[in-house]
Amino acid sequence: MLAPQVPTHLQSAFKGRQLRTLRLLLPLHLLAQAVSAPVVALGVWSSGCWLAAVPLLGVWGALLVWILAIQPRIQRLRDYSCADDRSVRRALRQLNGALGIVWFVFIILAFRLHREDVHVLTIGVCAGLMAPLLLCAPVAGAVEAMMVPILAGMYGALLEGCLHRSLPFTASFVIEVTVCGLFVAGVSRLVNVLLWRMQMTRLKEREQSEILSLLMPRSVSQGGGWLWETDEEGRLRNPSAGLCQMLGRVEAEVAGQSLYTVLGLPDSAPGNTLLRAELSGAMSPDLHLAHCLGNRLAFRELAVRALPAGKWWMLTGQPVFREGIFRGYRGVGMDVTALQATREQHFHRVRVDAPTGLPNRLACLEHVQRRLLEVTRGAQDFVLALVSLDVSGPEGRHEVCAEEAAYLLQVSASRLGALPEQRGEDHAGAGNRFVARHGVMDLAVMVDVPRDGKGRFPAALAQEMLSVLSGVVKVPGGAVVTLEPAIGMAVSGVENGDALVEAAETALKDARRERVGRYSIFDPCGELADSRQKNLFRDVRQALQMKAFALVYQPIASARTGQVVGFEALCRWKGSSHGYLSIEKVIDIIIETGNGLEFDFWVLETACRTARQWPLSLWVSVNMTATHFSLPDIADRIFDVLERTGLPPQRLQVEVTETRALEAGPLAYHAFRELERRGVRIALDDFGKGFSTLMYLRQFPFSKIKLDAAFIQDMLQDARSAAVVRNVIELAMDLGIAVTAEGVSSPEHYRHLQEHGCTEVRGFFLGPPVPEETVPLCWRRNVAGL
């Protein structure tokens, strides 16, 4: 039985395992030789001291040479690629050959004494030496090198003395020696084959484990995984041991099963129109997988539910083509059931308001963004209504405690949740309601708009909401209070969730001014909107003149360590009378009024003066409009600010904000190069949004790109957003630049980005923007353990 050939790429590791096995077994073989020599010497001492000296001096002399010359070389072979392993194997064969010659001489001399007791002792000891000789089986030829001289000596001695003994006595010795030799030779070869198989199995398992650790994400690469393969019909073939174990079946039962059946996927052929229609919504992982399998596309790290109850698998696969013909799929899989359960627990915990049990503001914003995404793909429009609850008692305004606020919000949410049933047939088709807590005494409500009633539906809905919410409520403790709601509404018609919330906030501010019928519907094209826009421009100009803007600082943390490494300077409008208003919109107005450059440098100098007081390890990030970098002296003006404030250039990061397109000309190129040369970091803000193109990354020396918050907020629900995030991070790795993810609002966001190699994170999960005096409280914040 011959051992098969070792694959070329595994030969070095295979030899290393053989040497490791030899190091463990060889001392036992040498010990058997060292003990056998004095035992034999004592047995034949009475017959002649010269005969006793042969095994004693011969065996111990050979062992001494081995210990002094060869053993140190074996200890040096820790590096399995070392070329000395051949000399060690050769030395072992030479040692066994020398020992075989010693025992050959002893056998011949012992049988010349014509003493039966010495003959029996000699045969017994030599036969007994065959067993520990098997310990040398990992080295080819080592067993034969010692066994052949011993057998030759015994045959020679028996044949020489056969004339002096009876034929049966001689024949019995010949048969015993022959059987012993054949047994040792056969067992030696069997041991060699079994060791080969065991070592090859372990090497292949280690190779598969290493492949899996490279292919699977870091978060799960430490666990067990398996390789999988299908034929062109989607049937599993050559199922690995790990896959069979996960399915609880033997290999013969798994082979030939359809992967679609195992995962419970809809069978899909290329161009399946039904599947493409389902994919028009947010792409779930199982639909994504079915789509890829049906259209022979590669996929990566898709967590799908397998048929075994409660099991979640993460699969990565690549279609296999040979000579242009599709032959099936190959990929890796891993059981991520525990990880998925943990993710789901965290996901739900951070999206529920504990006092009320309602979805919180984070869940509301994610739901708004998801619904807007569905609307852009042809789904039904919806209304976002923000409800503010004023509470009054017998003596006027009533200040509610936390317990009362939670109770009143629960009661109001319950009433709002019943609205579709109360409206009857007049507004059939309006449903899919969603109610969340949006503030201390605020609720957010989303309701589908009937396709034939978009114009009149919001007003009718607002009146019904006012009707069911207004009235007397008895709160815990026995107090009776009156609810006076105000409602601001906006109809989905924008692509950004923040813009929709801003519109509803603006409408809510208008509704609060009313005394009767306190509701308002945001109309971006009406007279009220025009008047509001004119007032906004006027108020922004006055705010600039009165310096009514202030900076706040939001922490930026390393995704690897969780430690705060810097802060981004953000602008806030103090005393604005326009309700919730995104600062991006305010800055757009500032730019339109012609004050953009002056405003940017005011922010830069203020932020640098503040950061000068921070520890040297922290830096500050400041936004500047992209068009400013086409000015001839922009770099010099930035360095002047750094010199006046005393902030080292290495502690400043300039974010290129694309409210206008960046002009890819020589002035911008030289400005960026000069900033980089002096140590200022340059980041491309909101990558993937606005005017950002890959050409910028090729032309300009950006040291960082900032991934827009819209992708981060959607990546856990939408496979497309997750793919964008993952590939932008990989692109940054290939370019050797850092990535900052914005909008990180939950521990799931943070862990997902950390697992995929993101460099830095910013968002409300780390903490909200804080004023200058509160920044020191954030220096030692660490989110790694959250």
Secondary structure, DSSP 8 states (H G I E B T S, - for coil): -------GGGHHHHHHHHHHHHHHHHHHHHHHHHHHHHHHHHHHGGG-HHHHHHHHHHHHHHHHHIIIIIHHHHHHTTSTT-TTHHHHHHHHHHHHHHHHHHHHHHHHHHHTT--HHHHHHHHHHHHHHHHHHGGGTTSTTHHHHHHHHHHHHHHHHHHHTGGGS-HHHHHHHHHHHHHHHHHHHHHHHHHHHHHHHHHHHHHHHHHHHHHHHHHS-TTTTTS-EEEEEE-TTSBB-S--HHHHHHHTS-HHHHTT-BHHHHHT-----TT-HHHHHHTTS---HHHHHHHHHHHT--EEEEEEE-SSTT-EEEEEEEEEEETTEEEEEEEEEEE-HHHHHHHHHHHHHTTB-TTT-SB-HHHHHHHHHHHHHHHHTT---EEEEEEEEEEEETTEE----HHHHHHHHHHHHHHHHTHHHHHTTTTTT----EEEE-SSSEEEEEEE--TT-TTTHHHHHHHHHHHHH-EEEE-TTS-EEEEEEEEEEEES--S-HHHHHHHHHHHHHHHHT-SSS-EEE--TTSHHHHHHHHHHHHHHHHHHHTT-EEEEEEEEEETTT-BEEEEEEEEEETT-SSSS--HHHHHHHHHHTT-HHHHHHHHHHHHHHHHTTS-TT-EEEEEEEGGGGGSTTHHHHHHHHHHHHT--GGGEEEEEE-SS----SHHHHHHHHHHHHTT-EEEEEEETSTT--HHHHHHS--SEEEE-HHHHHHTTT-HHHHHHHHHHHHHHHHHT-EEEE----SHHHHHHHHHTT--EEESTTT---B-GGGGGGGTT-B-TT-
